[in-house]
Amino acid sequence: MDLNALFTKAVTDSKDLKDRPSNETLLQLYSFYKQATEGDAGSDAPGMFDFVAKAKYEAWSSLKGKTKEGAMQEYINLVEKLKV
């Protein structure tokens, strides 16, 4: 199975996890997903009072420079770990 197919399967699997991941893990999943699908975060940071959006943006922007393939693989690895 190629990386794109494994990534697509992991995205589907992440929606059916037995237990809800912690907020920190959800941020990791979000940032890996965004990096894999959109690349580096843009410069349009959310306002300072939108705490959730700011946390998401900061998690995503921390992956700046990571390849889409690398982010896909890390997303897959994290979902596999959560499925156990």
C-alpha positions as CSV (number, residue, x, y, z in Angstrom):
1,M,0.0,0.0,0.0
2,D,1.4,3.4,-0.9
3,L,1.9,6.3,1.6
4,N,-1.2,8.2,0.3
5,A,-3.4,5.2,0.8
6,L,-2.0,4.5,4.2
7,F,-2.5,8.2,5.2
8,T,-6.1,8.1,3.9
9,K,-6.8,4.9,6.0
10,A,-5.2,6.5,9.1
11,V,-7.4,9.6,8.7
12,T,-10.5,7.3,8.6
13,D,-9.2,5.2,11.5
14,S,-8.6,8.3,13.6
15,K,-12.3,9.0,13.5
16,D,-13.1,5.6,15.0
17,L,-10.7,5.4,17.9
18,K,-12.0,3.6,20.9
19,D,-10.9,6.4,23.4
20,R,-10.8,10.1,22.7
21,P,-7.1,11.3,22.6
22,S,-5.8,14.0,24.9
23,N,-5.9,17.6,23.7
24,E,-2.1,17.5,23.2
25,T,-2.5,14.4,21.0
26,L,-5.3,16.0,19.1
27,L,-3.1,19.0,18.4
28,Q,-0.4,16.6,17.1
29,L,-2.9,14.9,14.8
30,Y,-4.1,18.2,13.6
31,S,-0.7,19.6,12.9
32,F,0.5,16.5,11.1
33,Y,-2.7,16.4,9.0
34,K,-2.4,20.1,8.1
35,Q,1.3,19.8,7.2
36,A,0.6,16.7,5.1
37,T,-2.3,18.2,3.2
38,E,-1.4,21.9,3.0
39,G,2.3,22.2,3.7
40,D,3.8,24.9,5.9
41,A,1.4,27.2,7.9
42,G,0.8,30.6,6.4
43,S,1.6,33.9,8.1
44,D,-2.0,34.6,9.0
45,A,-1.9,33.8,12.7
46,P,-5.2,33.9,14.5
47,G,-6.0,36.6,17.1
48,M,-4.5,36.4,20.5
49,F,-8.0,35.8,22.2
50,D,-8.9,32.8,20.0
51,F,-7.0,30.4,22.2
52,V,-8.1,27.2,20.4
53,A,-7.2,28.5,16.9
54,K,-3.9,29.9,18.3
55,A,-2.9,26.6,19.8
56,K,-3.7,24.8,16.5
57,Y,-1.8,27.4,14.5
58,E,1.2,27.2,16.8
59,A,1.2,23.3,16.6
60,W,1.0,23.4,12.8
61,S,3.6,26.1,12.4
62,S,6.1,24.2,14.6
63,L,6.3,21.7,11.8
64,K,7.5,24.3,9.3
65,G,9.9,22.7,6.8
66,K,8.7,19.1,7.4
67,T,7.9,17.3,4.2
68,K,4.4,16.3,3.4
69,E,5.5,12.7,3.2
70,G,7.2,13.0,6.6
71,A,4.1,14.5,8.2
72,M,1.9,11.8,6.6
73,Q,4.2,9.1,8.1
74,E,4.1,10.7,11.5
75,Y,0.3,10.9,11.4
76,I,0.1,7.3,10.4
77,N,2.5,6.2,13.2
78,L,0.5,8.2,15.8
79,V,-2.8,6.8,14.7
80,E,-1.4,3.3,14.8
81,K,-0.1,3.9,18.3
82,L,-3.5,5.2,19.4
83,K,-5.4,2.2,18.0
84,V,-3.5,-0.2,20.5
